[in-house]
Every structure is written in C-alpha cells, then in structure tokens.
Amino acid sequence: MEEEIHVLAVDDNLIDRKLVERILKISSCKVTTAENGLRALEYLGLGDPQQTKSLTTNSVMKVNLIITDYCMPGMTGFELLKIVKQESSNLKEVPVVILSSENIPTRINKCLASGAQMFMQKPLKLSDVEKLKGHLLN
C-alpha cells in the first residue's frame, strides 16, 4: 500500500478551499486546510512562539505538499513560500504549489524562481492533482 500524500491547502476563500480539499480527497490525499498563511505556519511549526505555545511539538504536522493561494490578505502565498523555503531546514524539501486566478507571467516566474514546484491556474482540477501526484511520486 502506498503512503497517503498529506497536503496542506491554504486559501482565504472558503469556497476555493473546500473545492481544493474535495479534489484532493477524491485523489486519495489526506488534507489539512488553513484559512491564511499565518495559520499554515502554525500548523507547520513555524508560527510565532508566543502564539503557538498551545500547539505541542506532537501536533506539528508532517506534510508532503503545500498548495497555497497566491493572493491572500495578511500574508500572500508568495510570502508563505519564501518562509517555508528559507526559514525551515526540514520543510525546504516540501514542494509548494501556488494557485492563482490571475495568469501574470512575472508573478509566475517570481514564484518559480523562489522555489515553487508549480504555479497553477484556479480553479484546481482533478487532472491538475493527478499531474501533481505523478510529479511528486517520481
């Protein structure tokens, strides 16, 4: 039996977050959702120590993939990507996929240059997830 892929899905829009979660579950992924970048960092054990002391080290999640919306209030998906790739040695290898409803080449290139595995157009489709899983497992 192959290991279940655990995905952290980050999106401030509830409908988009539920859509991503549903598609990932159809694809046999375990899914944890976060409504913003700060919450995602808490789940990953990278949050503000003052605010995350309620989370024990046991509750810090191991994820195989992070899918995040680009445009979110407070912390963008790009800022989340930079923190994951630059401030955490154990998360540096975790692939990060950026989702956006806008197809802006400079934004796409900036994300890919900063370590994003892929940049995908919203809405996420089942075929996108299957392509991603193939990419991850190879």
N, C-alpha and C positions, 0 to 999 in steps of 0.2 A: 504494500500500500504506500503510495507516495505521500510525502508530508504535505499537509494543508498549508497553503500560502496565506499568511496573515497580512492583511492590508490595512493601513491607517488611511482613512479617507477624510480629507479636510475641506470643508466648504461652508461658507457663511449662509448660503441659501438652503433652507430646509428641503425644498423640492429636489434641487440638484443633488443634495447629499443623500436623500432617500433613493433617488434614481441610481446613483453610483453604487450605493450599498446593495440594492436589489440585483443589479447586473453582476456585481462581484460574487454575490451569494449563488446566483444561477450558475456561475462559473466555478463553483465549489471552493470559493475562498472564504476564509474567516475574516470578518470585517469589524473594525472598530472605527467609530466616526467621531469627529471633533468639529465643533462649530467655528473654530478660529485657530490661528497659528499658535497663540499662547496656550490654548488648551492642548493642542497637539504636542507642544514642547513638554507640558506637564506629563502627558501620557508616556513620552519618550524619556522622561527623567532629566530633562534639560530646563525645566522651569525655574523660576525664582525660588531659591531655597526657603525664603520666608513663607511663600505661598504653597509650596509643595511638601512641607514637612508632614502634612497629614497623609501623604502617599508614602507607604513603606517601600523599601527597596524591592520587595517581592512584587509590588504592583506595577513596577516599571515594565512596560511591555516589550517583548521582542517582536519586531515586525520584519517582514521580508520585502515590503514595498510601501512607499508613501505616495498617495495620489492627492494632490492639492490643487485647489482653485488658484489662479494667479491673482485675481482681483478681490481682495477681502479687506474690510476695514480693520484698522489697528496694525496688523502685520500681513503683508502680502505673501503670496505663495513663494515669490522670489526671495523675500527676506527669510522665510522659513527654510527654503532650500540652502541658502548661504549658511545659516546657523547649523543645520544638520551636517553639511559638508565640511565646515571649517572648525566648529567648536566641539565636535564629538568624535573621538577616535573610533569608538565602537559602532557608530552609526554611519561613518563616512562611506562604507561599502553598500549601504542600503540604497537601492535605486529609488529615485524620486521622479515622479511623472507630474508635469504641470498641465493643468486643464485651463482652457480659456475659450470664451465665446468669440473673442476677437483674434483675427489672424494678422498679427503685426510682426513682420519679419525681424525687426530689430529686437523686439521683446523675446521672440523665439530664440534668436541667436544668443542673446544675453543669458537666457536660462540654460541653454545647452553648454555654453562656454563656462558656466559656473557649476556644472556637474549634473544637470538634469539628464536623466536617462532618455526621456522623450518629452515632447510637447504635443498635446492632443487637443483637437477642437471639441468643444461642447456641442451637443450632448454626447456623453460617452456611449458607445455602442458595444454590444456583445462581441462583435468582431474585433473591436479595439482591445478588449480584455483578453480574448483568445490570442491575439498577436503578442500582447504584452507577456502573457504566461509563457508562450513559446520562447520569447526573448529571454525571460528570466530563467527558465529551466535549461537553457543551452549554455 
